Amino acid sequence: MPDFVHLHNHTDYSLLDAAQTVEQMCNRVDDLGMDSIAVTDHGNLFAMIPFYKQAQAKGIKPIIGCEIYVAVNSHLDRKHIVTPTSNKRNYHHLVLLAQNVDGYKNLMKLCSIAYLDGFYYRPRVDKKLLKKYNSGLIATSACLAGEVTSYAAAGDYESAKNAALEYQEIFPDRFYLELQNHGIIEEKKAHVILKKLSSELDIPLIVSNDCHYCLKSDSNAHDALFCLGTGKDVADLNRMKYEPGKFYVKSADEMYKLFPDVPQALENTVKISEQCNVEIPLGSYHFPAYPLENNVTSDDYLRQLCIQGLKQRYSTISNQITKRLDHELHIIKKMGYAGYFLITQDFVNYAKNNNIPVGPGRGSAAGSIVAYSTGITDVDPLKYNLLFERFLNPERVTMPDIDIDFCIDGREKVIDYIKDKYGHDSVAQIITFGTMKAKSVLRDVGRVLGMSYGEVDRIAKLVPNELNITLERALKLNPELRQISSNSPTHKNLIEYSQILEGCHRHASTHAAGVVIAPGPLTDYVPLFQNSSTGDVATQVDMNGLEDLGLLKMDFLGLRNLTVISKAIGLIEQRHNKKIDINKIDFKDKNVYNNIFSSANTIGIFQFESDGMREYLTQLKSNCIEDLVAMNALYRPGPMANIPEFIKRKHGNSPIKYIDSQLEPILKETYGIIVYQEQVIQIASEIGGFTLAESDMMRRAMGKKKTKLMASYKIQFIEGAQKNQVSKKIAIELFELLEKFADYGFNKSHSVAYAMIAYQTAWLKHYYPIEFLTANISSNINDTDNVVKLISDGRKMGITINHPDINKSHADFHIIDDNTLQYGLAAIKNVGYKAAEQIAKNRLKLGKYKSIFELITSGEININKKVIESLILVGACESLGNHRAELFESMEIIIDFASKFQKDQHRNQESLFGDKSGVSIAYPQLKKIESWPVDKELKYEKELLGFYLSNNPLIKFEEDFVELSTLDSDGNNKYKTEYVQVGGIISNVNLRYDKNGNQWAILSLDTLSGTIQVYVFHNTYLEYLNFIKEDKIIFIQGKVSNQSDNNKINQVIANKIHSPVGIRQKLTRKINIRIHYEQTETKLLESIYNLFNENKGSYPVLFHMMTSQSRSQKIINKKTLVSNDLDFLIKLRSFVGNKNVWIS
């Protein structure tokens, strides 16, 4: 095979322009037997680390490059320029390849400057910058968008020559003229001049294929991707497009056939490859230096801080505390991480000293007494028996990783503090990439194929709701999705293209939490990127790449619950003049455990509000923080299977067994069940004779199923256990138990820290419910589903939610009194916080609004049509004296007036709206029309608020539903039988697929007594498909799937689904009357029979005659048929009691 190297290639990091992943490209090159390739993505080095690692793993030489954008003039210019070749852009393309470390660093500098200073539609540099940073770089003239090539294609020899000479001067002996042949006429024209220039100016030629996808068959899918990037439809005949089937990774033979007359140009690609020898330094660490004075070392200063901190944390410093501190500091010093701890404690304590709430800890760092004593964490590792080696293991040399939770509102201040301290050029946020996943790729491709939104949405919804599901798996699971391809050629293309493009990167954004700190300018280590929409400066390398490069990265996470706690404390101080220190509350308060956790009253409680968790809480009856820690660790896939046994053992309903008595002190707190990773480590250490560091290594090997390592550890464990008087048989059994639980065990340090936050939120909910509710809603006001859930919970606590009102509401919810909240305008869909805040501020400044026209013209308010519509539709404008229908149907009048008012303001005229002397503005008349029916108003409330606030559509069926339901008003099982029937409105439909690919559904059914889950399995689903729609009112019959110990129904399996209309007549078979033995006097029975005669109907009566031994004798009366009317049933109940009359 002839020698050739592809030097001009784009991966999917050329966002929405190339359709091959790094892995696909390297696999293709490997399949072709090539041993080297370059990546030259458009304007960025996003692929640099993934490509470098993937190529090395494949035994392929990676060449680091970039197809940069060179500004026509200065990279600082912000204007379009029309060039002699009719190029309306203000840049040309140029390919740069790094020869050595100098070139690698210069390429990073250029790509960083292009984003930070030169971004104008594209990240650009200029020739002045190229002259400054050209060392170690090879340049090629690129494609038709390259400066030399574009002039050559236009037949402008002189301009092409001048440009070539300029680049030859900038890159002496390192500039090449690039020939491409994709069957484009302009390329062939360019070849004539490029070959002539090569000969006359002694500039060597190379050939390339500008690869944008792997295989020729990927061409159409790539075209769809390109349309997505350019905002065009595939069917658009006037759009820009790539020549079909030409831009794939071709073999060397194919390249020789394309360029038979310039064999030296192909050979030059190999020569360039041989010159490019960049080794990216992976694995070495680059920590910034923490500023210290008086020649004090980092290790000594850290020890000083720890000793000071211990005095504040402990009343008495025992030998155990001192020994633990010395042990940790010894490991930290040995590993060279003292500076890391100093940097971390510095910004954490800055936050605490500036009233920015910080979490008690996160992850394994909570197991460190150094972290606890320096204030990084607030979890005492000795109290909770946490292990330092789980965090920092001297036998596993990896970067320490301390993630910090901050209040969302204060996170930016901490980042700014770090930038000020270590230099703005040394600190940046971290890039992250969005990928085209199963559902989103279908939507994207469907859009450019010209398919209707409704059709594409329907198809996307056929993909099961499964985490990280692929189209391949979705097609296997759902036969309906498999059939889509056969609907039409367009549908076939949709599925085919989507499968090719799935997994490609779609966009770049800033990581929500990551921050990187370098020991000097970041551009010495990594290229930088600037988000054009937010202005955030981030690295061009993602989290994983930064770790490979050894840079210090930290997660500054904004934890909403810390914001909730902070806001609640603020409201408590404001309303009750009490200053709460949340870190000093009593963690043993029985009221909190009984009224919040044991009662499963945990909506809004951090980590404990899911339905499944709440179900277990009612069984657990937790009474200590250790229970919460354990539940936090157990409630996740895998270990969840142990929860029932854990609960039984806690309550003494199941024996606690230990394989060996030495396990008891380790497993006693979790009733003999291995729950935590730390327990695995302790067992290996105390029974197997491992060091704690070795124990952690063994745990990791087990978790990652490293078979060879595990075999050697097993021998070591058995030998060590036997030395500790454990028989070989028990040792083997114990090791196998550890293997099983190492996979499932959870990090106890993290669980303790998060259980502490959970308890703090529960304490606030118990003692200050309305403040906690208000803070919770306000901190997440844009999440409608969450707001709805919290409001529902507030109502159950007896808190009234007042309707939104532009003359009463603020942007946030606010407290009227201990039992009343005013709805916040910002929680209405489409309104937004800014507009809501403007409305409230203006009202406070100028007084209440008197008309809709005042609302749209007062002060500095500038709200759009969508905002006004939403306010009207939820009834927030009714205090203006007009009902919703009048206002909504007058929208044209309102908007027209607003438009004229704005124009008049801009012209500063007075003709239309009066003069400055105070003449009142003449407002137009609104339309006079009838009010909407209640159902229509409720429909809009549900749509824009997420729930029914002013009324409930179930009210019209309330009498029937209450009468027929087997659930009482609290959702409890009235008759304590497996059979259940209940009515409600479907608030959510979650479609699922069983293992055979059959569709079924989980419904969220809002009933008069709360929300329950209804499982509608396949056969029932098919039979009642027409009923299974959101906002549909239904009545179901089925059986209990799950109920709590207190008899509350949570989940139901549906057997039949009915319309609510005429449901009482449809389901009534008998009227049941229970009569106790002491009620059997003749007078009572006569009164009952008289009532029967007055209320004749169609239904027999079944008497349940209760004996003194509480046995029931059933007597059916078919002679006198009675009614099932409510009035009759009420009178009957007045004789025998409410619970003793029911319909069946």
N, C-alpha and C positions, 0 to 999 in steps of 0.2 A: 504493500500500500504506500502511495506517495506521502511525503511528510507535509503536514499542514496543521496550523493551530488557529482556532477561532479566537480572534482578538477583539471582536465587536459584538457583544452579547448583552441582552437585557433579560433580567429576571422579573418576577412579579413585583419586585420592589421598585421597578419603574411603574408606578401605580397606575392602574387602569390603561396601561399601554402594552404591557407584555404579559403573556399567559403561560409562563413556565416557572415553576418553583425552583429554588436552588437544587433541591434533591432530584427533581425530574431532569434538570439540565445535566447534573453530574452523572446521573444514571445513563443518560443518552450518550454522553461523551465516552463513558466507560464501555458502553455497548459497541461504540464505533471503534474502540481500540485506541483512542487518542489518550495522550498522557499529560495534556496541559490545556488550560482554557482561561480566558479572561472574562471578568464581569465588568461591564461598563454601563451601569444604570444611568438614567437621565438625571444629572445634576446632584446625585446623592451617593452616599456610601452605606445605605441602609443594609445592604446584603453582605457587607464586608466580613463580619465574623461568622455568620452561618455558612457563607460560601467557603471561607478559609477552612473551617472545620470539616465541612462535608467533603470538600475536594481532598483534603489530607486523608480522611477516612477511606476514600475510594482509591487512594494511591495516585491521585491526579495533582499536578502542580497548579496551584492557584495563582493567577495573576490579578493583582488588585488594580482596578481602573475605574474611570468614570467618563461618561460622555457629558462634558460640561457645556454650559451656555456662556459664550463670550460676547459681552455687550459690544454693540457697534462703536460706541464712544466710551464714556465712563460707566462703570457699573453702578454709579450713584444716580445716573439719569433716570427720570421717570416719565418717559414719553416714547411714543412709537416713531419709528423712522422708516421712510420708504427708501430702499437702497436701489442702485441702478438695476438690480436683478428683480425689481418689484417685490422684494422681501419687505413685507409690512411689519415684520417683527423687529425688535430692537436687539437681536442677538443672533449669533451663529453657533453651530455645534463644533465641538472639537473633542477628540478622544485623547485622554491622558492615561498612561500606564506607569505604575510605580516600578522603578528598576531596583531600588534599594531602600534602606531605612530613611534616608534623606527624602527620597521621592514620596515615600509613604507618608511622612510627616507633612511635607509640602502639599500633598493631595488633600490631607485632612484640613490644613489651613485654608486652602482655596475653597473647598466645599463648605466650610464654616462661614467664611466671609461672604460667599454667594448668598447664603440664607440670611445672615445677620445684617448685612449692609446692602447687598445687591438685589434683593428680591423685588421683582416687578413682573408679575405674571409667572416668571420663572426665576430660580436662584441663579444670579449671574456674576461672573468675574469680568475683568477687562485685561487688555494686553499689558497694561502697567503692572497689574498684579502677577500676571504670568512671568514677566521679566524678573520680578522679585522672588517668586516661589517656583522657579522652573527646575532647580537642581534635582537630579535623580528621577526626572520624569521624561518618558518618551511620549511624543505627540503624533497623532495621525489625523489626516484632514477630514475624517468622518464621512457622513452620508451627503445627500444632496442639500441638506441644510447646513453643511459646513461652508465656511467662507470661500475657500479655494474652489471647492467642487461646484458651489452655486454659480460662481462667475464662469467656471469652465462650461457648465451646462448651458449657460446663456450665450456662449461663444465669445465672452469678453476675455481675451487672452491676456491683455495688459493688466487688468485688475486681478486676474487669477495669479499672474506672475508676481505682482507686487505683494499680494497677500502671502504667497508661498515663501517669498524672500523674507518677509517679516517673521514668519513662524520659524524659518530656518535659522534666522539670527537669534531668536528667543531660545530655540532648542538646538544648539549646534550639534551636528551629527546625530541628533535624536528626533528629527522630524521626518515623517514618511507620508507619501501621497497614497491615498486609499482608493482602490477601485472596487466598485460593487456592481453586481449584475443581477437585478431582480426582474429583468424583462421590461424595464422602464426606459422609454425613448431618451429622456434627459440624461440618464446614466451613460448610455452609449455615446451621446454627444460629448459628455464630460470626459470620457476616456481619451478622446483624441488629444485634447489640450493637456490632460494630466500626464499622459505618456510623453508628450513633447516637453513639458516642464521638467519631468524627471530626467530626460536626456540632456536638456540644455543647462539645468541648474544642478545637476548631479544630486538630485533628491531621490532616494530609493523608493520603489513602489511596494505596496502590500495589497493583498486582496482580503475582503471580508464579506460576511453575509448578513450583517445587521440582524442577528437572530432574535426573534420575539416570541417564539414558541418552539416546542421540541420537535413535533412531528408534522409532516405535510398535512395529515388529516386533522390537525388542530386549527387549521387556517380559519374556518368559518366561526369557530368558537372564539378565536382571537378577535375576529372582526366584530363580533357582538360585544366583547369586552371594550374594544376601542370606541365603539358607539356609546357605550356607557360613560366612558371618560370624556367624550366630546359632546354629550347631550343630544345625540342624533338617533334616529331610527335606522335599522338595517335597510329598510325599504327606501330610504331617502336617496334619490339618484344624484343629488347635487352635493353630497357630503364628501369629505376627505376620507380616503381609504387606502389601505395597503394593497399592493398587487397580490391577488389570491395565490396561496400555495407556494410562496417564494421565500418567506422569512423564517424558515425552520432551521434546525441544526443539521447541516448537510455533512455528508461524509467527505473525506479528502478526495476521493475519486470524483464525486459530483462537483467539487470545487475546481478540480483540474479540467473537467469538461467545460466548465463555464469560462475558464481563462486559459485556453491552450497556448496562447501566444505569449504569455508572460510567466513562464515557470519560475523565474527568479523572484517574482512577487510572492508566490506561495512559499518559496524557500525562506524569504525574508521574515515570514511570520514565525518560523522556527527560530531564526536568529534572535528575533525580539524576545521570544519566550526564554531563550537561553540567557538573555541579559537581565531578565526580571527575576530577582531572587530576594523577595521580601519575606522575612520571618517575623510574624507578629508575635511579640512577647506575651504569651499566655501563661498564666500560673503564678507570675510574680506579683507582689502586692505593692500598692502605691498609696500609703496613708498620708494625709496632711499632718503637719506637726502642730501639736497643741502648744500655744505660746506659754512659755515658762520663764521665770526670772531666777537670778542668782545661781545659775548653773545647777538647779535642782533637776534631777532626772524625772522622767514620766512615771517610773515605777515608784520612786520615793514620794512624789507628790500624790499619787493615787493612794498610797498607804496612809498618808496624812489625812486625806479626805475621808477615807474609810473609818479611821479611828475616831475622827470628829463625829462622823455620822452614827457610829455605834452608840456613842454616849447619848445621842438624841433618841435613838430607836429603842434602846434597852435600859431599864433601870439598873440592872446589874449585868456586867459583862463577864459571863462564865467562861471556864476553860473550853467548853464546847464551842462557844462563839468565837473565841480567839483562835482555836485550832482550825475551825472552818475558814475563817478569814485568811489565815496564813496559807492554808492549802490552796485556796482560790488564787491568791496573789502570786504564789509560786508558779502556778500553771500559766497565769496571765503574763508574768515576766518571761517565762521560758518561751512562750509563743510570740512575744513581742507585741502584745495587744493593749498595753497600758494606755497608749495615746488614744485608742479607739474608745475606751471607757471614759477618758477625760473629756473627749469631744462630746460624747453622748450626755454625760451628766451635766455638762455646761449648758447645752441648749434645753434640756429638760428642766433644769432648775431656773433657767431664764423664764420659761413658760410659767412655772409655778409662782415665781416671784412677780409676774406681771398678770396674774389672775386669768391665765389661760388654762382651763382644765386639762389635766393629763390623766390618762388611764392608769390603773394600778400596776399594769404590766401586760405583756402580750408574748405568747410563745414561751420558749424554754428559758429566756433571759430571767423570768420570774423565779427561777431556781438558784439565783446567785445572791450570796450575801454581800458581795461587792456592789452589785446593782442596787440592792436594798439599802445599804448604808450610805451610798452616794446620792440617793434620791431618784435614781433611774426608775426603780419600781417601788411599790408600796406593799409587796407581798413578803412576809417573813418566811424564808425558805425552811427554817428550822421548825417553826410551828406546824407547817404543813408537810414536813418531811420530803422536801424537794431536793433534787440532785443537780449539782453544778455540772457534772460530766454530760448530762443530757444537753446542756447548752454549749459547753466548750470542752472538747475532748482532745487532750494532748496527742493521742494516737491517731486522730483524724484531723489533719491540718487543713482546715477550711476557714474562710473568712468568718469572724463572729457576725451574728445577725441579730441585732436588737431592733425590733419594730416597735414604734411608739404610737399610741393612740392619743390624738389631740381632739379637743372640741373643734368642730368644723369651722366655727367662726374665728378661731385663733390660729389655725394652722399656717396661714400665709405670713402672719407676724413672725412666727418661729423661723420660717424659711428666709425671710428678709433679714432676721438677726444673723443667721449663719452666713448669708451673702456678705453682710457688712463685716463680719469677723474674719472670714477666710478669703474674701475678695470675690467680687461679682463675676470675674472671669474664671474662678475656680469652682463655682457652684452652679449646678443646673438641674432642671428636672429631667425626667427620663422619657424617651419616646416609647410609644406602644403602637401596635398595628392592628387594625380591624381586618378580619378575614371574611371571605364570602362563604357563609355557612349554608347548610342545606336549604333552609327556608328563604334566606335573604338572596341566595344566588338565583333561585327560581323567580323571585320577584324582580330582580335586576334584569335577568335575561328576558323574561316575559315582557318587560317594559320596552326594551329596544326592539323586540320582535313585533311590536305594535299590537300586542294583545291587550284586551280591556283589563282595567284594574280588578273588576269583579271576578273575571275568569282566572287571572293569575292568583288573586287572593284565595280563591276556592282551591286551586291546585296546591298552593303553599300550605294551606291548612290540612292537606292530606298527609303531610309529613308529621309523624307522631311526636308528641311533646316529650322527648327523651333527651337527656343531657348529652351534648356532643354527638348527636345522631348524624350519620352520613346519609347521602342520597342512596348509596348502595344498600345500606341497611333499611332505609325507609321503603325502598322498592320491594325488598324482600318481605317486609312486614305488612304492607298495605296493597292488596291486589287492585284496589281502585286506582292507586297511583301508578301501578304497573300498566294499567290500561290506557293511561293518558296518551302515551306515544302513538297509539293507534287511532286517535281521534282525527288527526290531520297532519300534514307535513310540518306545519308550524309547531304543533304540539310535540312531534317527534324531535324537532330541532331544539325545542325548549329543554327537554330532558337530556338530550345528547350534549348540548353546549354546557348546560349547568353541571353535568358530571365532570366535564373537562375543566371548567373554571372553579369548581368547588375547592376551597382551601387557599385560593389565591388571595394575596393581600389587596385590600380595597382602599384603605386610607390610613394616614398617620395621624396620631393625636398624642396628647401628653398623658402619661401615666398618672392615675389619680393620687398616688401616694409617693412614688419614688423620687428620691433626691440623691445626687452624686456629688461628692466633695473630693477634689484633687489636690495634690501637694503643690500645684502651680497652675498656670493657665491650662484649662481643660483641653484646648486644641493641641497641646503637646501629646495628649493621650487618646483623644477621641474627637471625631468631627461633631459639629453642633448643628442644630436644626432650629428654625423659629416657626412656630405655628402662626400662619398668616391671619387666622381669624381671632386668636386670643393674644398673640404677642409673646406667649410663653417661650422661653429658650430651653431647649431640651437637647439631650445627646442624640446623635443619629444611630446610636447603638442601643438596643433594648436591654432590659434587666439582665437576661441571661448572658448577653455579650459582655456587659460591664463586669459581671462576676468573672468571666473568663479572662478579662483584661486586668483583673486584680484591683479595680478601683473601688473606693469606699462608697457603697450605696446604702441608703437607709430608707425605710418605709415610714413616711410621716402620714399616718392614716387619720383621716377625719372621721371620728366615730360619733354618729348622730346621738347615741345615748348619753355621751358626755355633755353634748349641747342641751339635751333634755334636762339632765340633772342641773346644769348651770342655770338654765332659764327658770326651772321650778324653784330653785333656791332664791333666785332674784325676785320671783313673784311672792314667795313666802315672806321675804324681808320687807317687800313693798306693802303687803296686805296685813302682816301680823307683827312687823317690827322685830322679827327674830332672825338672827344670823346663824345659819346651819353650817356646821363643819361636817360634810358628808363622810369624811374619813374617820370621824370619831363617834359615829352612831353605834348603838349596841347591836352587834351581829348575832346576839342570842335572844332577841326579842320574840317571845312566843306569839304575840299578837300578829306579827308580820308573817310568821310561818303558818299560823292557823288561818288567818283571814285572807292571805294572798296565795301562798303556795299550796297548802293542803286543800283549799277551796278551788284551786285552779282558776283563781281570779287574776290571771296573768296576762291579759291583753295589754300590750304596751310595755311588758316586762322583758328586758333584754334576754334573749336566748331561750325564753320559756313561754312564748306565746303561741306556738303552733298547736293545732288541734291534737295531734298525737302526743306531744309533750304534756299538754293539759290533762289528757286522759290518764296518763301515767301518774301525774302529780296527785290526782284524787285518790289513787290507790296507794301511793307511797306514804302520804301524810308526813312529809319531811318536817323535821324539828331542829335541824342544825345545818350549818353551812357545808359540812362534809357531804350531806345528802345532795345538796345542790351541785357541789363539785362533781360528785359521781354521776348524777343525771346528765350534767353537761357533757361528760366524757362518753357516757353510754348511748346517748340519743344521737346515733349516727349509724349509717349502714354497717352491718356486721355485728358490732357489740350490742346493738338494739335487741337482738335475740335474747340477751341475758337479762334484760330489764325485769320481766316477770319473776324470774328466779331470785333476782336481787331483792325485789319487793317482798316476796314470800319469806326470804331469810331475815329480812329486817324485822318483820312482824312475827317471827318465830313459827311460821307455818311450814317451813321447810328446814331440815337440819343443815347446819354449817359443817362441812366436812373439809379436812385438810389431808392431802396425800401424805404429808409428813408434818410432824408437830412444829418443826422449825419454820414452817410457812405462816404460822399463826400471827406472830408480831408484824409480819409484812402485809398480810391480807385481812387482818381483823377489821379494819375500817370499812372494807368493802365486802364483808360477810363471806370471806373465803373465795370470792370471785376475782380473777385478775382483770382489772379495769384500766390501769395506767401503764404507760411505757416504763415509768420509774420503778414499778413493781417488778417488771421483767428484769430490769437492771439489778435491783436489789437481790432478787432470787439468785441470779447468776453469780453475784458477788458473795453473798452470805452463805449460800449452800454449795455453789459450784466452785468457789475459791477464786473467781476472777477478780481482777482489779475493777473498779467502777468504770474506768476507761475501756477495758477489754469487754466488759458487760455491755456497754453501749455499742461497741463495734459488732458484738454478736447479735444484738437486737436489730441493728440495721441490716445485717446479712440475712437474718430471718425475714425481715419485712420485704427485702428485695429478692427473696428466694434464690440466694447465691448458694447453690447446692454444694459445691466443693468446699467453700468456706464453712458452711454449716456442718458438714461431715467432720471437719477437724475440730470445730467448736464442741461438737457432741462428745467426741472422745475426751477432750479437756474437761468438759462439764461433768461427765460421769466419773472420771478419775478424781476430780475435786470434791464431788458429792460424797464419794466413798470415804475420802479422808475425813469428811464431816459426819461420819457414822450413818450415811444413807445407803441403803442396799442398792445394788446395781439395777435391779428390776424397777425400784421406785425412781431411781435417777433417770432411767430411760423414759419412764412414764412422765416424769416431771419435765424433761427436756422437750418431749413431744407436745406437752401442754403449753410450754413457752412458745414453741414454734407456731402453734395455732393462735395464741393471743398476741404475739408480737405483731402480727398483721393487723389486728384490730385495736390493740391498746392505744390509748390517747395520751397526749402530753399533759400530765397533771399540772405542771406549772401554769400552762395556758388556761386550763380549766378552773384553777383556783382564782386566777385574776379575773376571769370573766364571770365567775359565780359571785365575786365581790360586787361587780358592777350590777349584776342582776339583783342582788339583795338590796343595794342602794336604791335602785329604781322601785323595788317593791316597798321599801320603807317609806319612800315619798308617796307612793300611791295609797298606802294605808293611812298615813297621818295627814296628808295634804292632797286629797283626791282631785279637787278641782284645779289646783295649781299644777299638779302633775299632768293632768289631762290637757290643760291649755298649753303647757310647754311641749308636750308630746306632739300635739297637732301642729303647733306653730313651727316646730323644727323640721316638719316634713309636709308642709302645706301643699306642695305640688304633687304629692302622691295621693291621688284621689282614693284609691282602694284602701290605703292605710287610714286616711282621714275618716272614711265611712266606717271602718272597723272600730276606730277609737270613739267616734260619736255614738255608735251602737252600744259600746261598753259604758260610756258615760251615762246614757239613758238608763241602763240597768242599775247604775249606782244612784239613780234618782236625780241626775243632772239634766236640766232642761236646756235645749239648744234653741235659741231664738232665731227666727228666720233672717237671712241676710237682708240688709236694708241700707241703702246708700246714705240715709240720714242717721243711722245708728252704728253701723259696722265700721271697724278699722280694717286694715289689710289683714292682720292676724286675728285669730279668735281672741276675745278678751272677756274677763270675768265681770259679771254684773253683781252677783252676790254668791254666797257659798253653794247655791244650787242652780245657778243660771249662767250660761255662756252665750255671748253674742257671736253669731256666725261671722267668720272673716271673709272679706270680699276676695282675697287672693286665692281662696280655696275653690272658687267657682271656675270651671274650665273656661279657657280662652281669655280670662281677665288678666292674669299675671300680677306679680307683686308690685311692679312699678306703677301700673295704672291704678291698682287698688290703693296704693299709698298716696298717690296724687289726689284721688277722690276724697279720702279721709282728711288729708292735710288741708285741702281747700275748704272743706266743710268747717273744720275747726277754726280756720282763719276768717271766713266770710259768713258763717252761719249756715243753717240748713238749706238744702236745695228746695225750691218751690215748684220747679217744673223741669221737664226733661231737657228743655232748651238751656236752662241755667247750668245743668250738669255738663253739657257739651261746650259751653262758652265761658264758664267761670274760671278765673285765675289763669294758671299756666297749664291747665288740663288739656291734654291732646290725646284723646282716646279714640280708637278706631271703631269701625262699624261692628266688628265681631265682638268687641268688649261690650258695647251698648246692647247689642242683641242678647248676649248671654245674661247681662244684668236684668234685662226686661223679662226674659223667659223664665228665670228662677223666682221672679216676684220681688227682686231687690229694689224696684222703682215704684212699687205700689203706694208708698207713702207720699208720692207726688200727686195723688188724687185720680190717677187713671189706671184702669185695670190692664192686665198683660196684653190682651187681644188688641185693645185700642192703640197701645204703644207700639206693639210689634207690626201691626198692619199700617202704621204711620211712619215706618222706618224711612221711606223715600223722602217724606216731608222733613223728617229730623235731620237726615244726612245732607239733604240739599241746603237746609238752613245753616248747618255747621260749615259747609263748604263756602257758602256766601260770606259767612261771618269771618272765616279765616282769610279769604281774599280781601275783604274790607279792612281787616286789621293790617294786612301787609301793605295795602295802598294808603293806609291811614286816612281813609275817607269817612265822612260822617253821614252821608246821604241816607243810607239804608238803616243804620242802627242808631240814629240820633246823634246829638252833639255832646260836647263835654259838659254841658250845663245841667246834666242829670235827667234829660228827657228819657223816659223808659223805652226800652226796646220793644217793638211790636212783634210778638211771637205769632207764628201761624197757627191755625186751628188744626187739631188732630182729628182723625176720622172717628166718627161715632158708630161703633158696632157692638154687637152682643158679646158678653163674656164667653170665654171658651168653656167647654165642659170640664169638669174636674179631672177626668181621665187624661185629657190633652195636657193640662197644666202639670199633672204628675209625671207624664211621659217626659216632658222637658226637664223637670226637676231631676229625675233619675239620670237623664243623659248628661246634665251639666254639673250636678252635685254628686252623682254616683249613688244616690239613694232617694227615697221618698221622705221629704221633710215635713211638708204641711199636712199630708194625709197619707193613707195607705190603700193601695188598690185592692187589698184583701178585705177591706172593711165591708164591701158589698156582699161578700160571701162569709162574713164573720160568723153569723148565726149557724150556718150549716157546718162550717169547718170546726167550730167549737163543739157542736153537738156530736159530730161524727168522729172527731179525732181521738185517738187512743193516747195522745200526749196531753198533759195538763198545761197550765199557763206557764210553768217553769221548764217545760220540755221533758218532764219526767214521764215514765211509763205508767199510765193510770192503772192498768189492770195486771201489770207484771207478767204479761204473756209474751211469747215470741212474735205473735201477730201484731202488726202495726198499720195504722192508716192515718194519714195526715194531709192537709192541703197547704199550698204555699205558692210562691212565685219563683221561677227559676232565675237566679242572679248570675249564674255562670255555668257554662257547659264545657267540660274538659274531655275531649275525645281521646280514647285510648285504643290499643290493639292488643289482643291476647297473643299467646305464642303461636297460634294457628293463623294469625293475620286477620282475625275477625274483629270488627269494630264494636266498641262498647263505650259507655260514657259514665263520668262521675258528675253529678249535678250538685250545685250548691242551691239548696232550696230554703228560701227565706219564709219561715212560717210565723204564725202569730206568737209563738213562744221562743223564737230564735232561729238560727241557721243550722241546718243539718246537712250531712252529705248523703246523697242517694246514689247507689250503685245500680246502673241499668245495664245488665249484661246482654250479650249479643242478641239472643232470640227476642227478649223483651224490647231491646233497642229497635230491632227491625219492625216489630209489631206496632210500636207507638212512636215511630220516627217523627210524625207530624206534630207531636206534643213537645218534642225535645228542642226547644228554642229559648233563647234568653228572653226574659220579660213575659214568658207564658205562665198563666196561672193554671195549676193542675192539682189534682187530688190523687194521691198514690196509695196503693195497698201493697203490702209486702211483709218482710220479716226483719227483725232486729239483727243488725250486723255487729254492732258494738254499743254497749252501754256501760256507764261507770258504776262503781259500787253504790253510789247514791241514787241509782235508778234513772239517771238522765240519759236520754237517747241521743247518740251522736251520729250514728251511721245506720242507714237502712238499705236493704236490698229490695228493689222494686219488682213486683210481680205483675201488677196492673197499673195503668195510668188512665185517669179519667178527666174529662172536661168538668169544670166546677158548676156549669150550668145544669140545674135540676139534679144535683148530686144527691140530695137528701132522698128524693123519690126513687132514684136509681138504686141506692144502696140499702135502703131500709127493708129489713125482712121481719123483724120483731121489735116490740117495745118490751124492754126488760125492767122488772120491778123486783127489788130485793126487800123482803119484809123479815125483820128479826122477830124471834119468838115472843119477845115482850110487847110486840106491836100487833099481835093477832086478835085484838078485841073486835067484836062484831061491828061496833060503830065505825071504826076506821075502814073496815072492808066495805061496809055499806057506802061510805062516802066515796071510796075509790070507784065502786061500780056505778054510782050515780054520775060520777065524772065521765066514766066510759060512755054512758048513754048520751051524755051531752056532747061528746066529741067522737062521734062515730066516723070510721074511715075504712082503710083497707088492710090494717096490720093486726096480726094476732098478738096477744100479750103472754109473755113467759114470766111466771112468778118464780122467784128464787126464795123459798121459805127456809130461813135459817133456824136451826135447832139450838138448844142451849149449849150443845157441844161444838157449835160453829160449823155444823155440817149443813149442806144445802140440799133441799128437796125441790126438784123442778116440776112445776105444774103449768101446762100450757092451756090457755083459754082461746079456742078458735071460734067460739060462738059469738062473742062480742068483739068485732073488729074495730080498732080505734085509729085515730089520726096520729100523724107524727108532727103536728104543728107545734111551734115553740110555746105558744100560750098554754096549750094542753100540758106539755111537759113541765112547764114552770109550776102549774097548779098541782100536778102530781107530785112533784118534788117537795112542795110545801107540806104534803102529808107524810112522806116517808124519808125525806132528806135528799140533799143534792146528789150525793154519791150513789144513791140507791135507785136511780132511774137512768137508763141509757138505751141507745138504739143499737141493734146489731143486725 
